[in-house]
Structure formats: C-alpha cells, structure tokens
C-alpha cells in the first residue's frame, strides 16, 4: 500500500532538514552533542567567528533544534531534544554505506 505524505508535512520536514543543511549549523549541532556550551566555547571548538556562531544559534533556536539557558552572565546552548543527537548519529551511520554516492553527487554541489 502506497502512503502519500501530506504536502504540508513535506514542507515542514524540508524546513527541518534545512536546519541541518548548512555546514556551520551542522558543526554547531555536532559540538553540542557533547553537552551545553557557551557561544565562546562553540567558537573555540568550531573555529567559526563569534557573529557567525551567534547568527546560526539564533536560527537553530528559532527552529527548535537548540535551547538556551542563562546562568549568571553566561548563556548556555544545548540540543533541544535527544532525538536531534540520534538523528545526527543516524546520519553518520547511513553515511558509512552511502558516502561515496553522496560525495560524488553533482546535484548537491555548491
């Protein structure tokens, strides 16, 4: 039996995956798999500039992938849900089987 997804659901899923599609955002999400961190800690870990990290954290927070919590004068960011980490780990697992095809795919090139 063929099940056709509702167009609205497809649009929302596409938006979700856009959150993962930028390499800077993906780097931030990968780093946050280790636990909550401040902007400065994320900057040190990723090598991205502070304005760039702050901009992407705003996007990730707005999309619901990351949450923030103030502690004194610091703001700590963390993954909003354990399933975000699971999805990232699943992507790594899938890539072990399809990495060559993804790497060679011309349609996804910048």
C-alpha positions in Angstrom: 0.0 0.0 0.0 1.4 3.4 -1.0 1.0 6.1 1.5 1.3 9.7 0.2 2.5 12.3 2.7 0.5 15.4 3.1 2.1 18.4 1.3 2.2 20.5 4.5 4.0 17.7 6.3 6.6 17.5 3.5 7.2 21.3 3.6 7.7 21.1 7.4 10.1 18.2 7.0 12.0 20.1 4.3 12.3 23.1 6.8 13.6 20.7 9.5 16.3 19.4 7.2 17.3 22.9 6.1 18.4 23.4 9.7 20.9 20.6 9.2 21.9 21.5 5.7 24.3 24.3 6.5 27.8 23.2 7.3 28.2 25.8 10.1 24.9 24.8 11.7 25.8 21.2 11.4 29.2 21.8 13.1 27.5 23.6 15.9 25.0 20.8 16.4 27.8 18.2 16.3 29.6 20.1 19.0 26.5 20.4 21.2 26.2 16.6 21.1 28.9 16.8 23.8 26.6 18.9 26.1 25.7 22.5 26.9 28.2 25.2 25.8 28.5 29.0 25.7 29.0 30.9 22.4 32.7 31.3 23.2 33.1 27.6 23.8 31.4 26.9 20.5 33.6 29.4 18.7 36.7 27.7 20.2 35.5 24.2 19.2 34.3 25.1 15.7 36.7 27.8 14.6 33.8 29.9 13.4 33.6 33.6 14.1 31.5 34.8 17.1 29.0 36.7 15.0 28.6 33.6 12.7 28.0 31.3 15.7 25.5 33.7 17.3 23.6 34.0 14.0 23.4 30.3 13.5 22.4 29.6 17.1 19.6 32.1 16.6 18.4 30.1 13.6 18.7 26.8 15.4 16.9 28.1 18.5 14.1 29.6 16.4 13.7 26.3 14.6 13.5 24.4 17.9 16.7 22.4 17.4 18.6 24.2 20.2 17.6 25.7 23.5 19.4 28.3 25.6 19.6 28.9 29.4 21.1 31.9 31.2 23.4 31.1 34.1 24.8 34.2 35.7 26.4 36.2 32.9 26.6 33.3 30.5 24.1 31.8 28.1 24.4 28.0 27.6 23.1 26.4 24.4 22.2 22.7 24.1 20.3 20.4 21.8 16.6 20.7 22.5 15.8 17.0 22.3 17.8 13.8 22.5 16.3 12.9 19.1 18.4 15.6 17.5 21.5 13.7 18.6 20.0 10.5 17.5 19.3 11.9 14.0 22.9 13.2 13.7 24.2 9.7 14.8 21.9 8.0 12.3 23.2 10.3 9.5 26.7 9.2 10.4 25.6 5.6 10.3 23.9 6.0 7.0 26.9 7.7 5.5 29.1 4.7 6.2 27.0 3.0 3.4 26.3 5.8 1.0 29.2 8.2 1.5 30.7 7.6 -2.0 27.4 8.4 -3.7 26.8 11.5 -1.6 30.4 12.7 -2.2 30.1 12.2 -6.0 26.6 13.6 -6.3 26.7 16.6 -8.6 23.2 17.8 -7.8 24.2 18.8 -4.3 27.4 20.6 -5.2 27.7 24.2 -4.3 
